[in-house]
Amino acid sequence: MPKNKFLDNSIIPLPTIPAATTKPMDGVIFKLDIPMKAPQ
């Protein structure tokens, strides 16, 4: 059941991260790039 809700929630907050819809890999790299560059 939690899986279904998770997908629904992911579909709703699309305007927050539109790049994730077209480029899910790019979004992951960008999110990882932020914390990696932050400590530097």
C-alpha positions as CSV (number, residue, x, y, z in Angstrom):
1,M,0.0,0.0,0.0
2,P,2.8,2.5,0.9
3,K,4.3,1.9,-2.6
4,N,1.1,3.1,-4.3
5,K,1.0,6.2,-2.1
6,F,4.6,6.9,-2.8
7,L,4.0,6.8,-6.5
8,D,0.9,9.1,-6.2
9,N,3.0,11.5,-4.1
10,S,5.8,11.5,-6.7
11,I,3.3,12.3,-9.5
12,I,1.8,15.2,-7.6
13,P,5.1,17.1,-6.8
14,L,6.1,17.3,-10.4
15,P,6.4,21.1,-10.7
16,T,9.0,21.0,-7.9
17,I,11.4,18.9,-10.0
18,P,10.3,18.8,-13.7
19,A,13.8,17.7,-14.7
20,A,13.2,14.4,-12.9
21,T,10.3,13.7,-15.2
22,T,12.4,14.0,-18.4
23,K,15.8,13.1,-16.9
24,P,15.5,11.0,-13.7
25,M,19.2,10.2,-13.9
26,D,20.1,13.9,-14.2
27,G,18.0,14.7,-11.2
28,V,19.9,12.1,-9.1
29,I,23.3,13.4,-10.2
30,F,22.3,17.0,-9.5
31,K,21.0,16.1,-6.0
32,L,24.2,14.3,-5.3
33,D,26.3,17.0,-6.8
34,I,24.8,19.6,-4.5
35,P,25.8,17.8,-1.2
36,M,29.2,16.9,-2.6
37,K,30.0,20.5,-3.5
38,A,28.4,21.9,-0.4
39,P,31.0,20.6,2.1
40,Q,33.8,21.8,-0.2
